[in-house]
Amino acid sequence: MSTSRNNGGGGGGIMSKLGLRSSRKTSPGSVNNGNKSTNKSKRRHSQNNNNNKNDAQLNQLLGGGQTTLSTSTSSDQNENELIQCMHVYAMEGTRLKKLKNYNQAIVCFNRALSVHKTLHRGDGETQADMERKIGSCYLEMKQYEDALKHCRRALRLYIKFLGHEHGKTVKARDKEEYITLMLDPDYHEYLKKANEEKNPATA
């Protein structure tokens, strides 16, 4: 007797509940060499369409602070499903960040952070990672005050859960120093003077 399996441990169900489309495509059983380029182009086009649909669906799903997957710890909502939900949002945030869609990426990271807090898990490193990624998005948009706020949150969590010498803590501290420097008007005045001395013709 054969049994059917749901590949991905139920991940597809989470994607469906979140209103997201998977961008993965199954490869055909056999492809002629002359058609490989055409099929590759079709797959790329289909993936781009799915990514665009994800963007629109996420905007509709999260723009009003709503989600089709409840984050309450009710009897019919198990912890594993919430964990998968958190990872889906985090991965979608990472994808959007790579596409430089920073505002929507922040929405996803915040949603992942919200689910993480709902779980009441003692995993401070994951919370710190989300804060760091949010701060990184703000930094890319040159919104330094918001970037510094989230960077400092991440740094405090890394110190608390990983210690002062951990690599993530060191990187977060370096980023905090950089953002603080970018907010210092004296630093920008120094850069301006240094540039004028280096290139007197532009002064």
C-alpha positions as CSV (number, residue, x, y, z in Angstrom):
1,M,0.0,0.0,0.0
2,S,1.4,3.3,-1.0
3,T,1.2,6.4,1.2
4,S,1.4,10.0,0.0
5,R,3.7,12.5,1.6
6,N,3.5,16.2,2.0
7,N,6.9,17.4,1.1
8,G,8.4,20.2,3.2
9,G,6.8,19.1,6.4
10,G,3.6,21.2,5.9
11,G,5.5,24.3,4.8
12,G,3.3,24.6,1.7
13,G,0.2,24.8,4.0
14,I,1.8,27.8,5.8
15,M,2.5,29.5,2.5
16,S,-1.1,29.0,1.4
17,K,-2.4,30.4,4.7
18,L,-0.2,33.4,4.4
19,G,-1.4,34.1,0.9
20,L,2.1,33.6,-0.6
21,R,3.0,31.7,-3.7
22,S,6.1,29.5,-3.8
23,S,8.6,30.7,-6.5
24,R,10.0,27.1,-6.9
25,K,9.3,25.3,-10.1
26,T,9.5,21.6,-10.8
27,S,11.8,20.8,-13.7
28,P,10.3,18.8,-16.6
29,G,11.2,15.1,-16.9
30,S,13.1,15.6,-20.2
31,V,14.0,18.7,-22.1
32,N,15.6,18.9,-25.6
33,N,18.8,20.8,-25.8
34,G,17.3,23.2,-28.3
35,N,14.4,24.1,-25.9
36,K,16.5,24.6,-22.7
37,S,17.0,28.3,-23.2
38,T,13.3,28.9,-23.9
39,N,12.2,26.9,-20.9
40,K,14.8,28.7,-18.7
41,S,13.4,32.0,-19.8
42,K,9.8,30.8,-19.1
43,R,10.8,29.7,-15.6
44,R,12.4,33.0,-14.9
45,H,9.4,34.9,-16.1
46,S,7.1,32.7,-14.0
47,Q,9.3,33.2,-10.9
48,N,9.2,37.0,-11.4
49,N,5.4,36.9,-11.8
50,N,5.2,34.9,-8.5
51,N,7.5,37.3,-6.8
52,N,5.4,40.2,-7.9
53,K,2.2,38.4,-6.7
54,N,3.9,37.8,-3.4
55,D,4.6,41.6,-3.1
56,A,1.0,42.5,-3.8
57,Q,-0.4,39.8,-1.5
58,L,1.9,40.8,1.3
59,N,0.9,44.4,0.9
60,Q,-2.8,43.4,1.1
61,L,-2.1,40.9,3.9
62,L,0.1,43.0,6.1
63,G,-0.7,46.5,5.1
64,G,-3.6,46.7,7.5
65,G,-1.8,44.8,10.2
66,Q,-3.9,41.7,9.5
67,T,-2.9,38.1,8.8
68,T,-5.0,35.1,7.8
69,L,-2.9,33.0,10.2
70,S,-3.9,33.8,13.8
71,T,-0.9,34.5,16.1
72,S,-2.9,33.6,19.3
73,T,-2.0,30.4,21.1
74,S,-5.4,28.8,20.7
75,S,-6.0,25.1,21.1
76,D,-6.1,24.5,17.3
77,Q,-2.9,26.5,16.7
78,N,0.2,24.5,17.4
79,E,3.6,25.8,18.1
80,N,5.2,24.2,15.0
81,E,2.8,26.0,12.7
82,L,3.7,29.3,14.4
83,I,7.4,28.6,14.0
84,Q,6.9,27.9,10.3
85,C,4.9,31.1,10.0
86,M,7.7,33.1,11.6
87,H,10.3,31.6,9.2
88,V,8.1,32.3,6.2
89,Y,7.9,35.9,7.1
90,A,11.6,36.1,7.8
91,M,12.5,34.5,4.5
92,E,10.1,36.8,2.6
93,G,11.6,39.8,4.3
94,T,15.1,38.7,3.3
95,R,13.9,38.2,-0.3
96,L,12.4,41.7,-0.4
97,K,15.5,43.2,1.2
98,K,17.6,41.8,-1.6
99,L,15.2,43.4,-4.1
100,K,15.7,46.7,-2.2
101,N,12.0,46.7,-1.3
102,Y,13.1,47.9,2.2
103,N,9.7,49.2,3.5
104,Q,7.9,45.9,2.7
105,A,10.9,43.9,4.1
106,I,10.5,45.8,7.4
107,V,6.9,44.8,7.5
108,C,7.8,41.1,7.1
109,F,10.6,41.2,9.7
110,N,8.2,43.0,12.1
111,R,5.6,40.3,11.5
112,A,8.2,37.6,12.1
113,L,9.2,39.4,15.3
114,S,5.5,39.6,16.4
115,V,5.0,35.8,15.9
116,H,8.3,35.2,17.8
117,K,7.0,37.2,20.8
118,T,3.7,35.3,20.6
119,L,5.6,32.0,21.0
120,H,7.1,33.3,24.3
121,R,10.4,31.6,23.4
122,G,13.6,32.3,25.2
123,D,15.4,32.5,21.9
124,G,16.9,36.0,22.2
125,E,19.2,35.5,19.3
126,T,16.4,35.1,16.8
127,Q,14.8,38.3,18.2
128,A,18.1,40.1,17.9
129,D,18.5,38.9,14.3
130,M,15.1,40.4,13.4
131,E,16.0,43.7,15.1
132,R,19.3,43.7,13.2
133,K,17.7,43.1,9.9
134,I,15.1,45.8,10.5
135,G,17.9,48.2,11.4
136,S,19.8,47.2,8.3
137,C,16.8,48.1,6.1
138,Y,16.6,51.5,7.7
139,L,20.3,52.0,7.3
140,E,20.0,51.3,3.5
141,M,17.3,54.0,3.3
142,K,19.6,56.4,5.3
143,Q,17.0,56.7,8.1
144,Y,19.8,56.7,10.7
145,E,17.7,57.3,13.8
146,D,15.5,54.4,13.2
147,A,18.5,52.3,12.2
148,L,20.3,53.1,15.4
149,K,17.2,52.3,17.5
150,H,16.9,48.8,16.2
151,C,20.7,48.2,16.1
152,R,20.9,49.0,19.8
153,R,18.0,46.7,20.5
154,A,19.9,43.9,18.7
155,L,23.1,44.7,20.4
156,R,21.6,44.5,23.9
157,L,20.0,41.1,23.0
158,Y,23.2,39.8,21.6
159,I,25.2,40.8,24.7
160,K,22.5,39.3,27.0
161,F,22.2,35.9,25.1
162,L,25.5,35.5,23.3
163,G,28.0,37.6,25.3
164,H,30.3,40.5,24.5
165,E,32.8,38.5,22.4
166,H,30.5,36.7,20.1
167,G,30.9,37.6,16.4
168,K,27.3,38.8,16.1
169,T,27.8,41.1,19.1
170,V,31.0,42.5,17.7
171,K,29.4,43.2,14.3
172,A,26.3,44.8,15.9
173,R,28.6,47.0,18.0
174,D,30.6,48.1,14.9
175,K,27.4,49.0,13.1
176,E,26.1,51.0,16.1
177,E,29.3,53.0,16.1
178,Y,29.0,53.6,12.3
179,I,25.4,54.8,12.6
180,T,26.3,57.0,15.5
181,L,29.0,58.5,13.5
182,M,26.6,59.1,10.6
183,L,24.4,61.0,12.9
184,D,27.2,63.3,14.1
185,P,27.2,66.6,12.3
186,D,30.8,67.2,13.3
187,Y,31.8,64.1,11.4
188,H,30.1,65.3,8.2
189,E,31.8,68.7,8.6
190,Y,35.1,67.0,9.0
191,L,34.5,65.0,5.8
192,K,33.6,68.2,4.0
193,K,36.8,69.9,5.0
194,A,38.9,66.9,4.2
195,N,37.4,66.7,0.8
196,E,38.0,70.4,0.2
197,E,41.7,70.0,1.2
198,K,42.1,67.0,-1.1
199,N,40.3,68.7,-4.0
200,P,40.8,72.5,-3.7
201,A,39.2,73.1,-7.1
202,T,35.9,71.8,-5.9
203,A,35.8,74.1,-2.8
